[in-house]
Amino acid sequence: MTRKPRTQMIAETRAKLIAAARAAFGTVGYAETSMDELTASAGLTRGALYHHFGDKKGLLAAVIVEIDSEMNAHMRAATAKADDPWTGFRNECTAYIELALDPEIQRIMLREGPAVLGDPWDWPTLSECIRSMTESLAKLVETGVIAPIDAEAAARLIAGATQYAAQWIAHAPDPQATSRKAIEAFNLMLDGLLVRN
C-alpha cells in the first residue's frame, strides 16, 4: 500500500477539521462547539486542530475564508449572467445581499464571525472585495457608464452598504421581507451613480 504524500495528508486533515467546524458552528454555534466533540467527529485529535489552526478562533477564521470563497464564486456567477458591465456589477452586489438569507451565512459570517473575530472591516477577505470592487467601478467610470467618482471611495461606501444590509437581514424578525426592502433601496441608491444622458 502506498502512502499518501505529506502535502495531501495535510490538506485532507485541514479539510476534515474545517468541514467538522463548519457543521458545528453552523448548527450549535461557536460558543457551544466542543473542541473534543468536533475533533472526534472528524476522526482527529485536538493536537491536529492546534497544529493546523492554532486554536478554535483560528479554525473559525479558516471556515470564514472557505465560506467567503464560495460566496465570491456565487457572486461572480451572478455577474457573468449579465448582458453588460453595469448590470453585472449590480447583480454582484445584489447577490451578496441575498446571501444573507442563507442560515449558515447568517450564523457564521454575520453573527459568529464578527462576535469572535471582530469587525469584518479588519478581515483579509474584505480587502480583496474592496480591491475587486474598486477595479470594477474604475472601469465603469472610464467607459462613461457611471459619473466620475473616486472608485475606491465608492467601493468602500457600497461595500459598507451591502455589509450593513446583510447584517440587517441576518438579525431581522422577517429576513425575506427585509431582504426585499434592502435590495430595492440599495439598487435605487446604486443607480444614482449612472450617467444621465
N, C-alpha and C positions, 0 to 999 in steps of 0.2 A: 504494500500500500504506500503510495507516495504521499509525502507530507505537503500541505499547502504552503505556499510562500509566506514569509512573515508579514509582508505588506497586506496580503489577502486576509490573513488571520486577524490583523489589527483592524482592518476595515469591517470585517464581519462582527467583531466584538463591539466596535463602536456602533454599528448599525443595530445590533440587538439591544444595546443599552438605550439608544435613542428611541427605538420603537416601543420598548417597555415603558420608558419615561413618558413618552407622548400619550400612550394609552392611559397611564395612571394620572398624569397631570390633567388630561382632558376629561377624566371622569370624576375622580375623587378630589382633585386639586393638588396644588404644590404642597401646601402645609400638611395635608393629610396623607401624603405619599410616604410610605415607609421605605427606606433605602434597602433594608433587608428583604422585604417582600418584592420590591422592584427587581433587585439583582437576582433573587431566586427565580422569579418569573422568566427572566432572560437566561437562566441556567448558568449564571456567572456569580462572582463574589464581589463583595464591597471593594475589595482591593482593586479589581478591574475597573470599577467605576472611578475610584480615586486616581488610578494611574492615567486613565484616558481623559477625565474631565475635571479633576481636582476636587470637586465636591458637588453637592446637589445643585447649587446655583450654576455651576459650570455646565452641568447636564441640561438644565433649563435653557441656558443660553444656546446650547447646541440644538435643542429641539426647536427653538425660535428661528435659528438660521435655516433649518430644514423646512419649516412651515413657510417662512418668508420666501424661500426659493420656489416653492410650489405656488405661492400667491403671485410671484413675479411671472412665472410661466403662464398662469391663468390670465393675467393682465396683458401680457404680450400677445396671447391668442386673441383676446378681445380687440386689440389694436390691429392685428393682421386682417381681421374680417372687414375693416373699414374701407370705404372707397377712396378716402382722401386723408391726408395727414391730420387735419383738424378733427375730423370725426374720430380718427384713431386715438388721438390724444384724449378727447372727451370720453371715449369708450373705456380707455385705460383707467382714467380717474373714477369713472362710474363703477367699473368692475371692482376696484379697491373698496369703495363704499359698500357695495353689495356683498362683498366677502364677510362683512361684519355680521351677516345673518347666520353664518356657519357657526354652530355651537362650539366646535373645537377652537376656532379662531377667536371667538368671543372670550372663551375661558383662558386660553393660553396666551394669545397675543395681546388681547385688550384688557384683561383683568390681572391674571397671574404675572405676566411679564413685567408690566410697569410696577406692580406692587413689590416684586422681588428684585428686579434689575434696575429700577429707577426709570427716569424719564426716557421715553423712546427716542427723543432727540439726541441722546448720547449713544444710541446703539449704532454699531458699524453699518448695519443694514440700511439705516436711514440715509447715511452719507451717500451710498450708491444710488438710492432712489432720487435724492436731490440732484446728483450729477446727471443722471439719465434724463430727468425732467427738464433740467436747465438746457441740456443739449437739444431736446425736442422743441422747447419754446424758442430757443435761438434760431432754429431752422424756420419756425413759423413766422418769426419776425423778419428774417432775411427774405422770405418768399412773399412778404406783404399780406399774409393771412391775418395776423394779429397786429395791433398797434405797436409802435416802437416802445419797448419796455425793457428794463433790465431783466434778462432771462433768469438769473439766479434769484433775484428778489421775488419775481413772480412765482418761481418754482417753490421757494420756501413758504410763501403765503398759500399757495394751492395745496402743498403737502400738509400744512397746518390745518387747513380747512377739511381736507379728506380725513386726516387723523382724528380731528375733533368730531367729525360726523360719525366715524366708525365707533368712537368711544360712546357717543350719544346713543347710537343704535344698540351697542352691547349692553348698556345699562338701562335701556328703556323698558317700561312695562309691556309695550307692544312694539317689538323690534321691526315687524313688517311695515306697520303704518309709519313709524319713524323713518325707516329707510326710504320709503316713497317720498315723504316730505323733504328729507335731506337731499335726495338726488335732484328733485325738481328745483329746489332753491339753489343748489350748487351749480347746476347747469345754466341757470339764468345768470348767476354771477360770472361763470366762466365765459359765457357768450359776450359779456361786456368787454372782453379783450379783442373781439373781432373788429377788423377794419370795416367801417361803414362806407359803402360806395354811394 
